[in-house]
């Protein structure tokens, strides 16, 4: 085996052993020396493999003792949320610069007269309107946020020219609510319909909101799927 791939083999083998229960929760896995001897490699390579499993939440190091298997976490879930899901079409309804007003000023923590870039889109599945999507960013003269939003697929990516990616994070809220008339008209549902709503706030620095988005799902399209923590479903 080439040394560049030995660590992947070690990680895969240990992951499989943990999955089938060979090493149970709170049990110690073979030592670095044992693994290095077993795979005819160095401890540096072994540590690289163990770091993969540690980052996946499968094991934890205990100083002076070794690596122990973690218990599965069933209360934590991973939800994949895509700005433009595969298989969907998009039609832009509005691209504008408008004052925040009382509603959006609260989400973005700005004054009501702060000008915002407003982008509204309609998403389609099988040529049927599936979701009404809105995004709002504080308008900065000379910053082509609209062009970046049209270019990038994912919501937070529009800010990567201004912020280090790891310094940006997103808060998400999933709820139901009575959709505004404009949303119901665009989605072809009765006025005042209760729909699934996903709100996202993009934050940077010291929890400073730099973007806000919300997406209303048409009936029969508002399905979001999550799985329990990665280490519990191999």
C-alpha positions in Angstrom: 0.0 0.0 0.0 1.2 3.5 -0.7 1.7 5.5 2.6 -0.6 8.3 1.3 -3.5 5.8 1.5 -2.7 3.7 4.5 -4.4 6.2 6.9 -7.6 5.9 4.9 -7.5 2.1 5.1 -6.9 2.3 8.9 -9.8 4.8 9.4 -12.1 2.7 7.2 -11.3 -0.5 9.0 -11.7 1.0 12.5 -14.9 2.7 11.4 -16.3 -0.6 10.2 -15.2 -2.4 13.5 -17.0 0.3 15.5 -20.1 0.0 13.4 -20.5 -3.7 13.8 -19.9 -3.5 17.5 -16.4 -5.0 17.7 -15.5 -2.0 19.8 -18.4 -0.8 21.8 -19.1 2.5 23.6 -16.4 3.5 26.1 -14.2 0.6 25.0 -10.6 1.3 24.0 -9.4 0.7 20.5 -5.9 -0.7 19.6 -3.0 1.5 20.5 -1.1 3.6 18.0 1.9 1.2 18.3 -0.4 -1.8 17.7 -2.0 -0.2 14.7 1.4 0.9 13.3 2.7 -2.6 13.5 -0.5 -4.2 12.1 -0.5 -1.9 9.1 3.3 -1.7 8.7 3.3 2.1 8.9 4.3 4.9 11.2 2.6 6.3 14.2 2.2 9.6 12.3 0.1 7.8 9.7 -1.9 6.1 12.4 -2.6 9.5 14.1 -3.8 10.9 10.8 -6.4 8.0 10.7 -7.4 8.5 14.3 -7.9 12.2 13.7 -10.5 11.4 11.0 -12.5 9.3 13.4 -12.2 11.9 16.1 -13.5 14.6 13.8 -16.4 12.3 12.9 -17.3 11.9 16.6 -16.5 8.2 16.7 -13.7 8.2 19.2 -12.1 10.5 21.8 -8.5 10.6 23.1 -7.8 10.2 26.8 -4.3 11.4 27.8 -2.0 8.6 28.8 -4.5 5.8 28.0 -5.5 5.9 24.3 -8.6 6.3 22.2 -12.1 5.4 23.4 -15.3 4.8 21.4 -18.0 7.4 22.0 -21.6 6.4 22.6 -24.0 7.2 19.7 -25.8 10.6 19.9 -29.4 10.3 19.0 -30.5 13.7 20.0 -28.4 15.6 17.5 -29.5 15.7 13.9 -27.9 16.7 10.6 -30.1 18.5 8.1 -28.8 19.2 4.6 -30.4 22.4 3.3 -29.6 23.5 -0.2 -30.2 26.9 -1.6 -31.1 25.4 -4.9 -32.0 21.7 -4.5 -31.1 19.3 -7.3 -33.8 19.0 -9.9 -35.3 22.4 -9.2 -35.8 25.3 -11.6 -35.6 29.0 -10.6 -37.4 32.1 -11.7 -36.4 35.5 -10.3 -39.4 37.5 -9.3 -37.7 40.7 -7.9 -34.3 42.1 -7.5 -34.4 45.5 -5.7 -33.1 47.8 -3.1 -35.7 48.7 -0.4 -35.8 50.1 3.1 -35.8 47.4 5.8 -39.1 48.5 7.5 -40.2 47.3 10.9 -40.2 43.5 10.1 -36.8 43.0 8.5 -35.0 45.6 10.7 -35.5 43.3 13.6 -34.0 40.2 11.9 -31.0 42.1 10.7 -30.7 44.5 13.7 -30.6 47.6 11.6 -32.6 50.8 11.5 -35.9 50.7 9.7 -34.7 53.1 7.0 -31.6 51.0 6.3 -31.5 50.0 2.6 -31.5 46.3 1.9 -30.9 44.3 -1.3 -34.0 42.2 -1.8 -34.0 39.1 -4.0 -37.2 37.0 -4.4 -37.2 33.7 -6.4 -39.7 31.0 -7.2 -38.5 27.5 -7.2 -40.0 24.8 -9.4 -40.2 21.0 -9.3 -41.6 19.2 -12.3 -42.6 22.6 -13.6 -44.8 23.1 -10.5 -44.1 26.0 -8.1 -42.6 24.4 -5.0 -41.2 27.2 -2.9 -41.1 31.0 -2.6 -37.6 32.2 -1.6 -36.6 35.6 -0.2 -33.1 37.0 0.7 -32.2 40.3 2.3 -28.8 41.9 2.7 -27.8 45.4 4.0 -27.0 47.4 0.9 -23.4 48.7 0.6 -22.7 51.0 -2.2 -20.1 49.5 -4.5 -20.6 46.0 -3.2 -22.1 43.9 -6.0 -24.0 41.5 -3.7 -26.7 41.0 -6.3 -24.2 39.8 -8.9 -22.6 37.4 -6.4 -26.0 36.0 -5.3 -26.9 35.3 -8.9 -23.5 33.6 -9.4 -23.3 31.4 -6.3 -25.6 28.5 -5.4 -25.5 28.7 -1.6 -26.8 31.6 0.6 -23.7 32.1 2.8 -21.3 32.0 -0.1 -22.3 35.5 -1.2 -20.3 36.8 1.7 -17.0 35.0 1.3 -15.4 37.9 -0.4 -15.9 39.9 2.7 -15.5 37.3 5.5 -13.3 34.2 6.1 -15.7 31.3 5.4 -15.1 29.8 8.9 -16.1 33.1 10.5 -19.7 32.8 9.0 -22.4 30.6 10.4 -26.2 30.3 10.0 -29.0 30.0 12.4 -32.1 28.2 11.1 -35.7 28.2 12.3 -38.3 25.8 10.9 -41.9 26.5 11.6 -45.4 26.8 10.1 -47.1 30.1 9.5 -49.8 31.9 7.6 -48.2 32.8 4.3 -48.5 36.4 2.9 -50.9 37.0 0.0 -48.0 37.4 -2.5 -46.6 34.1 -1.5 -49.9 32.3 -1.8 -50.5 33.8 -5.2 -47.1 32.8 -6.5 -47.5 29.2 -5.2 -51.0 28.8 -6.4 -52.6 28.1 -3.0 -55.5 29.7 -1.2 -55.0 33.1 0.5 -54.0 32.7 4.2 -52.8 29.1 3.7 -50.6 27.8 6.5 -47.3 26.7 5.0 -43.9 25.4 6.1 -41.5 28.2 6.6 -37.7 28.0 6.9 -35.9 31.1 8.2 -32.1 31.5 8.0 -30.0 34.2 9.5 -26.3 34.5 8.4 -24.1 35.9 11.1 -20.4 37.0 11.3 -18.0 38.5 13.8 -19.7 38.7 17.2 -23.1 37.3 16.2 -23.7 40.2 13.8 -26.5 39.5 11.3 -25.3 40.1 7.7 -28.1 38.4 5.8 -31.6 37.0 6.3 -33.6 34.6 4.2 -36.9 32.9 4.4 -38.5 30.2 2.2 -42.1 29.2 2.1 -42.9 25.7 0.8 -46.0 24.9 -1.2 -48.3 22.2 0.1 -46.9 18.7 -0.6 -43.4 20.1 -1.1 -42.4 21.1 2.4 -40.5 18.0 3.3 -37.1 18.3 5.2 -35.2 15.2 6.1 -32.6 14.9 9.0 -30.6 12.0 10.3 -29.2 11.5 13.8 -25.6 12.2 14.5 -23.1 10.8 11.9 -21.7 8.2 14.2 -25.0 6.5 14.8 -26.1 5.5 11.3 -23.3 3.8 9.5 
